[in-house]
Amino acid sequence: MSKEILVTGGGIAGIQASLDLAEMGFKVNLVEQSPSIGGKMAQLDKTFPTNDCAI
Amino acid sequence: MLDVGRHPNIELMAYSEVEKVEGKEGDFKVTVRKKARYVDEDKCTGCGACKEKCPTVVSDAFNEGLGDRKAIYSLFAQGIPSTHTIDPDHCRQLNGKKCGVCAKTCQAEAINFDQEDRIVNLDVGAIILATGYDAFDPSRIPEYNYKKIKNVITSLEFERLLSASGPTAGHLDRPSDRAVEAEIADLEKKAKKSRRALDKFEEKYGEGSAEFHEKYRSGSFADDEDRKKWADKYAAHLTVAEPLKTLKKKAEGFGTAKKLAFVQCVGSRDFRFYPFCSSYCCMHSIKEAIIAHEHDSETTSAIYGMDIRAVGKGFEEYKVRGGNQSNITYLRGRVAEITQGPGDNPVVIYEDTRERKVKSEEYDLVVLAIACQPGNGVPRLAEVFGVEVNRFGFFKTGATDPLDTTRPGIFACGCAHGPMDIPESVAQASAAASRAAQVLIASGSNSPQMAA
């Protein structure tokens, strides 16, 4: 029985899911198709409603 | 993002794709293809010396095509992993031409043109699909004239213009002005070259080109071959110098965009394309208008929408604050058409439904709030993972278990699941993580095992 998890997609959702599972102690394999993670969120300058920096 | 890169329990496989998924909940066998970057991940330090020297310029998709990158690149400056990648479609060396400049520059000796795709096999108990969305292409809506009118741009393009690390370093330069500036730069290069040729003749004959040309045209030096060349060069120089002068004069009047319009529901709530609401675009436009006003307090924004959907914690207050403090006007009405006005200014034609009148207004820049559509890769992914999609093309999930796909052990979260904003994506991702953990715990291991 495998205790590993696969997360497909390294945008904000994939990053959050991976970090949560990794913190729980599971081994996570995060697969992202582009050269770096961040997804659409990384393209955003600021986020609402707090105007925080996206990166 | 940095935390993902250095967490001991996360194996990050960027520039990779899942090719095959077999088995069942608790015991999946997954095949992943790690695409060749032609750069050794263990050696590359991410210093970027290679891309400084790379001679091949490619349109930068990260900046929505508003800027350029090189054929060897990092997706963006703070990217994780920072490993650079060679774009095999544009690299000269990989397309059989002589180059290899990056390999000569790289001090870490990380460039490897012979690198091949690698296949990695994984045994996993559960899978989370967080494959996101793709932005709607507004050129599908003919009446908005996107791509035809330069100063009509998408919300993502606007985002890159606002960004301090973007192609304009955060200045709201209009695309039409940027096109003129690019043309000026191009003509200046040509003019410099032709000027050099004229300088040689001027030195040789001790006379200015304009003066000489006057004499030449009045019939002097008719049989002089060398002077004929000079005259031809001068005529060619004028075809560059004259338009250059005109364009430079035009560019003197350029400033940043101050009068903005935001058009809502571009591709969404539209039965020709997607009938659903993309949920985040109202707030996205308000945020963009507020940030633009922060950049320059003279900026005014008009947001055109059927209604403004500010549903979320603190969202309504944000909307009201935008109206009171950031010069935003909310106009109720769906924009019917965008046309080209004088001075490259787009004109928005709409019905003001409060006054029941058809009106038009000219702007410096029009921003289209484009819909959140299912990812282009979804049909392939659905087949690979053996899951169903809903009628719009997002991964299908149950009404009572909203994170579960149609295949047990596989969960979907974020925009792969449907349009949602960042806070909602984060909440769903945490929920999907819990569902995945439940599967693993239920299927045998009583406690999670730390990675070796």
Interface residues (C-beta under 8 A of the other chain):
Chain A: M1 S2 K3 E4 I5 L6 V7 T8 G9 G10 G11 I12 A13 G14 I15 Q16 A17 S18 L19 D20 L21 A22 E23 M24 G25 F26 K27 V28 N29 L30 V31 E32 Q33 S34 P35 S36 I37 G38 G39 K40 M41 A42 Q43 L44 D45 K46 T47 F48 P49 T50 N51 I55
Chain B: M1 D3 V4 G5 H7 P8 N9 I10 E11 L12 M13 A14 Y15 S16 E17 V18 G26 D27 F28 V30 V32 R37 F62 E64 Y73 S74 L75 F76 Q78 G79 I80 P81 S82 T83 H84 T85 L122 D123 V124 G125 A126 I127 I128 L129 A130 T131 G132 Y133 A135 L156 E159 R160 L162 S163 A164 G166 M283 H284 I286 K287 I290 I291 G312 K313 G314 F315 E317 Y318 G377 L381 F385 C413 G414 C415 A416 D421 I422 S425 V426 Q428 A429 S430 A432 A433 S434 A436 A437 L440 S443 G444 S445 S447 P448 Q449 M450 A451
